């Protein structure tokens, strides 16, 4: 079957709980951990409210592009359990093809616990579980080569083998590397970045990746906090287009010739920032298809969608449909 998008990565149930008892600590001396959320050691923390919803980078991206009118499928690994069945039903509800989902009877479906503090920023505790069993075989490679775009998100388990097989594809790849990949550094990721059509990172992730290169390890904080410096360095690593998201400061892009800026679009209400990065990145790729490669228009579309996502609880509930734009 010919798809517009195949997303690859994680699918989870997200259990989100809110509390006002944490304290935000500025930690600017550590460029990789500039803000911390702290709680009293040994305390019993009151939860104000809690929700269950669906998440995982690949799942969020697949639902997002499907909502925008594209034929999408998802390559994720789940367990043969109640949580896995709920995830499948959610894909069906959102018109995401489920033929490429991998089921494993010996391990549970992944889930995440999301702690949301008083400033509505979140910390994620992730149990990858079945997500670690994801594989890319000849069956998946055949489908990958018959699609317009691959959108790849955070990987776990034997992720190096997954990367090696995905990047055999003869199609365009948009990549939002996860924490495990970024810790491996440029020495491991460099060969794949050269084959990446669009690289999507937030500012902290960008700094972590750049500092893994000995050439840039000793750059000072002023240099590393300059978005244009970061974009130009990432472009040297090989991607054709780079997107860096930067929270309330919006997003920036670079295609080797031009810099692009997109401020945030103020949300009507701020409920939950979970899934904002997934919404921005996958909407951007969909926008490139919708607007014939126009980066600025694609970024504006992404900003509108993330504004809506922030206004609803969960990573997928606020995603807009094509007719709502």
C-alpha positions as CSV (number, residue, x, y, z in Angstrom):
1,X,0.0,0.0,0.0
2,X,1.3,3.5,-0.9
3,X,1.4,5.8,2.1
4,X,2.1,9.6,2.3
5,X,3.9,9.1,5.7
6,X,5.2,6.2,7.7
7,X,6.2,7.2,11.3
8,X,8.7,5.1,13.3
9,X,9.3,5.1,17.0
10,X,7.2,4.8,20.1
11,X,3.6,4.3,21.1
12,X,2.5,4.5,24.7
13,X,-0.2,5.2,27.2
14,X,0.5,8.5,28.9
15,X,-0.6,8.8,32.5
16,X,-0.4,12.5,33.4
17,X,-0.5,14.0,36.9
18,X,-0.4,17.6,38.0
19,X,1.0,19.0,41.2
20,X,1.9,22.5,42.5
21,X,4.3,21.3,45.2
22,X,7.5,21.3,43.1
23,X,10.1,24.2,43.0
24,X,11.7,25.3,39.8
25,X,15.4,25.8,40.2
26,X,17.5,27.9,37.8
27,X,20.7,26.0,37.0
28,X,22.3,28.1,34.4
29,X,25.9,27.0,35.2
30,X,25.0,23.6,33.6
31,X,24.3,24.2,29.9
32,X,22.6,20.8,29.5
33,X,20.3,21.2,32.6
34,X,19.4,24.9,32.9
35,X,16.1,24.4,34.8
36,X,15.3,21.8,37.4
37,X,12.1,20.8,39.1
38,X,12.7,19.7,42.7
39,X,10.6,18.1,45.5
40,X,11.3,17.7,49.2
41,X,13.1,14.4,49.8
42,X,10.9,11.8,51.5
43,X,7.8,13.9,51.2
44,X,4.3,12.6,50.2
45,X,3.3,14.8,47.2
46,X,-0.3,15.8,46.6
47,X,-1.6,15.2,43.1
48,X,-4.2,17.8,42.0
49,X,-5.6,15.9,39.0
50,X,-4.6,13.0,36.7
51,X,-5.5,11.8,33.2
52,X,-4.8,8.9,30.9
53,X,-4.2,9.5,27.2
54,X,-2.2,8.3,24.2
55,X,1.4,9.2,23.4
56,X,4.7,8.2,22.0
57,X,6.5,10.1,19.3
58,X,5.6,7.9,16.3
59,X,2.0,7.6,17.5
60,X,1.6,11.4,17.9
61,X,3.1,12.1,14.5
62,X,1.0,9.5,12.7
63,X,-2.3,10.9,14.2
64,X,-1.1,14.5,13.4
65,X,-0.5,13.9,9.7
66,X,-3.6,11.8,9.4
67,X,-5.7,14.6,10.8
68,X,-4.1,16.9,8.1
69,X,-5.5,14.6,5.4
70,X,-2.5,12.4,4.6
71,X,-2.5,8.6,4.4
72,X,-0.4,7.5,7.3
73,X,0.9,4.3,8.8
74,X,2.9,3.6,11.9
75,X,5.7,1.2,12.7
76,X,5.7,0.7,16.5
77,X,5.9,-2.3,18.9
78,X,3.2,-3.0,21.5
79,X,2.3,-5.9,23.8
80,X,-0.7,-8.2,23.4
81,X,-2.4,-6.6,26.3
82,X,-5.3,-4.2,27.2
83,X,-3.1,-1.1,26.9
84,X,-1.9,-2.3,23.4
85,X,-5.5,-2.8,22.3
86,X,-6.5,0.7,23.4
87,X,-3.6,2.1,21.4
88,X,-4.7,0.2,18.3
89,X,-8.3,1.4,18.7
90,X,-7.0,4.9,18.9
91,X,-5.2,4.6,15.6
92,X,-8.3,3.2,14.0
93,X,-10.3,6.1,15.3
94,X,-7.8,8.5,13.8
95,X,-7.6,6.7,10.4
96,X,-4.0,5.6,10.9
97,X,-3.2,2.3,9.1
98,X,-2.3,-0.4,11.6
99,X,-0.9,-3.1,9.3
100,X,2.7,-2.4,10.2
101,X,2.3,-2.5,14.0
102,X,4.4,-5.2,15.7
103,X,2.8,-7.2,18.5
104,X,4.7,-9.0,21.2
105,X,3.0,-11.4,23.6
106,X,6.0,-11.6,26.0
107,X,6.3,-8.0,27.0
108,X,3.9,-5.3,28.1
109,X,3.0,-2.2,26.1
110,X,5.0,0.9,26.9
111,X,3.7,3.7,29.1
112,X,4.9,7.0,30.5
113,X,4.3,8.9,33.7
114,X,4.2,12.7,33.0
115,X,4.7,15.0,35.9
116,X,3.3,18.5,35.2
117,X,4.4,21.3,37.5
118,X,3.0,24.7,38.3
119,X,4.4,26.3,35.2
120,X,2.7,23.6,33.0
121,X,6.1,22.3,31.9
122,X,6.5,18.5,32.2
123,X,9.0,15.8,33.1
124,X,8.5,12.4,31.5
125,X,9.2,9.1,33.3
126,X,9.3,6.6,30.4
127,X,8.9,2.8,30.5
128,X,9.8,1.8,27.0
129,X,8.8,-1.9,27.5
130,X,7.6,-3.3,24.1
131,X,9.0,-0.3,22.3
132,X,12.5,-1.7,22.9
133,X,11.5,-4.7,20.7
134,X,11.0,-2.6,17.5
135,X,12.6,-4.1,14.4
136,X,13.0,-3.0,10.8
137,X,13.0,-6.1,8.6
138,X,12.8,-6.5,4.8
139,X,9.0,-6.3,5.1
140,X,9.2,-2.8,6.7
141,X,11.9,-1.7,4.3
142,X,9.7,-2.6,1.3
143,X,6.9,-0.4,2.7
144,X,9.3,2.3,3.6
145,X,10.5,2.5,0.0
146,X,6.9,2.9,-1.1
147,X,6.2,6.0,0.9
148,X,6.8,9.7,0.4
149,X,8.2,10.5,3.8
150,X,9.6,8.6,6.9
151,X,9.1,10.5,10.1
152,X,11.3,8.9,12.8
153,X,11.3,9.7,16.5
154,X,12.9,8.4,19.6
155,X,14.1,4.8,19.5
156,X,15.2,2.3,22.2
157,X,16.3,-1.3,22.4
158,X,18.5,-2.3,19.5
159,X,18.1,1.1,18.0
160,X,21.3,1.1,16.0
161,X,20.1,-1.7,13.9
162,X,16.8,0.1,13.3
163,X,18.7,3.2,12.2
164,X,20.9,1.3,9.9
165,X,17.9,-0.3,8.1
166,X,15.7,2.8,8.0
167,X,18.5,4.8,6.4
168,X,18.7,2.2,3.6
169,X,15.5,3.8,2.4
170,X,15.3,5.5,-0.9
171,X,12.7,8.0,0.4
172,X,12.9,11.3,2.4
173,X,13.6,11.0,6.1
174,X,12.6,13.5,8.7
175,X,14.3,12.7,12.0
176,X,13.6,13.8,15.6
177,X,16.3,11.8,17.5
178,X,15.5,10.7,21.1
179,X,17.5,11.0,24.3
180,X,19.3,7.7,23.8
181,X,20.4,8.6,20.2
182,X,21.6,12.0,21.3
183,X,23.7,10.5,24.1
184,X,25.5,8.4,21.5
185,X,26.7,11.6,19.9
186,X,27.8,12.8,16.6
187,X,30.4,10.0,16.1
188,X,27.5,7.5,15.8
189,X,24.8,9.7,14.3
190,X,26.9,11.6,11.8
191,X,26.6,9.1,9.0
192,X,22.8,9.2,9.3
193,X,22.6,13.0,9.5
194,X,24.2,13.1,6.1
195,X,21.1,11.3,4.7
196,X,18.5,13.2,6.7
197,X,16.2,15.5,4.7
198,X,14.9,17.4,7.8
199,X,16.4,17.3,11.3
200,X,14.1,18.4,14.2
201,X,15.5,19.2,17.6
202,X,14.8,21.5,20.5
203,X,17.5,23.9,21.7
204,X,18.7,21.7,24.6
205,X,18.9,18.6,22.4
206,X,20.9,20.6,19.8
207,X,23.4,21.8,22.3
208,X,23.9,18.2,23.6
209,X,24.5,16.9,20.1
210,X,26.9,19.7,19.1
211,X,28.9,19.3,22.3
212,X,29.4,15.6,21.5
213,X,31.7,16.8,18.7
214,X,35.2,17.6,20.1
215,X,35.5,20.6,17.8
216,X,32.7,22.4,19.7
217,X,33.0,21.0,23.2
218,X,34.8,24.0,24.6
219,X,32.5,26.7,23.1
220,X,31.2,29.1,25.8
221,X,27.6,29.5,26.8
222,X,27.2,32.7,24.9
223,X,28.1,31.0,21.6
224,X,25.9,27.9,22.4
225,X,22.9,30.0,23.3
226,X,23.0,31.7,19.8
227,X,20.4,29.9,17.6
228,X,22.0,30.9,14.3
229,X,25.3,29.4,15.5
230,X,23.6,26.2,16.4
231,X,21.7,26.0,13.0
232,X,24.9,26.5,11.0
233,X,26.8,23.8,12.9
234,X,23.9,21.3,12.5
235,X,23.9,22.1,8.8
236,X,27.6,21.2,8.7
237,X,26.6,17.7,10.0
238,X,24.7,17.0,6.8
239,X,20.9,17.5,7.0
240,X,19.3,19.5,4.2
241,X,16.9,21.5,6.5
242,X,17.1,22.0,10.3
243,X,14.4,23.0,12.7
244,X,15.2,24.1,16.3
245,X,12.3,24.7,18.6
246,X,12.9,26.9,21.6
247,X,9.8,27.0,23.9
248,X,8.3,30.4,24.3
249,X,10.8,31.9,21.9
250,X,9.3,30.0,19.0
251,X,11.2,28.1,16.3
252,X,14.0,28.7,13.9
253,X,15.0,26.9,10.6
254,X,17.9,26.9,8.2
255,X,18.2,25.4,4.8
256,X,21.8,26.3,4.0
257,X,20.9,29.6,2.4
258,X,18.2,31.3,4.5
259,X,17.3,31.5,8.1
260,X,13.6,31.4,9.1
261,X,11.9,32.5,12.3
262,X,8.5,31.6,13.6
263,X,7.2,33.1,16.9
264,X,4.7,31.2,19.0
265,X,1.0,31.7,18.4
266,X,-0.4,32.5,21.8
267,X,-2.7,29.7,23.0
268,X,-6.2,30.6,24.2
269,X,-5.5,28.5,27.3
270,X,-2.4,26.7,28.5
271,X,-3.2,23.2,29.8
272,X,-0.5,20.8,28.9
273,X,2.8,21.0,26.8
274,X,3.0,17.2,26.3
275,X,3.5,16.4,22.7
276,X,4.2,19.9,21.5
277,X,7.5,18.9,19.9
278,X,5.9,16.0,18.1
279,X,3.1,18.2,16.8
280,X,5.5,20.9,15.6
281,X,7.8,18.5,13.8
282,X,5.2,16.3,12.1
283,X,3.0,19.3,11.1
284,X,6.1,20.9,9.6
285,X,6.7,17.9,7.3
286,X,3.1,17.8,6.4
287,X,3.3,21.5,5.7
288,X,6.2,21.0,3.3
289,X,3.9,18.7,1.3
290,X,0.9,21.0,1.5
291,X,2.9,24.1,0.5
292,X,5.3,22.7,-2.0
293,X,8.4,23.0,0.2
294,X,7.6,26.5,1.6
295,X,9.5,26.4,4.9
296,X,7.9,29.6,6.3
297,X,4.3,28.5,5.6
298,X,5.1,25.1,7.1
299,X,6.4,26.7,10.3
300,X,3.3,28.9,10.6
301,X,1.1,25.8,10.3
302,X,3.2,24.1,12.9
303,X,2.8,27.0,15.3
304,X,-1.0,27.0,14.9
305,X,-1.2,23.3,15.7
306,X,1.1,23.4,18.7
307,X,-0.9,26.3,20.1
308,X,-4.0,24.1,19.9
309,X,-2.2,21.1,21.4
310,X,-1.2,23.2,24.4
311,X,-4.8,24.1,25.0
312,X,-5.9,20.5,25.6
313,X,-4.8,17.7,27.9
314,X,-2.6,15.1,26.3
315,X,-0.4,14.9,23.3
316,X,-3.1,14.2,20.7
317,X,-6.3,15.7,21.9
318,X,-5.6,19.2,20.7
319,X,-4.3,18.2,17.2
320,X,-6.2,20.2,14.5
321,X,-7.8,18.7,11.5
322,X,-7.2,20.1,8.0
323,X,-10.5,21.8,7.8
324,X,-9.9,23.7,11.0
325,X,-6.9,25.6,9.6
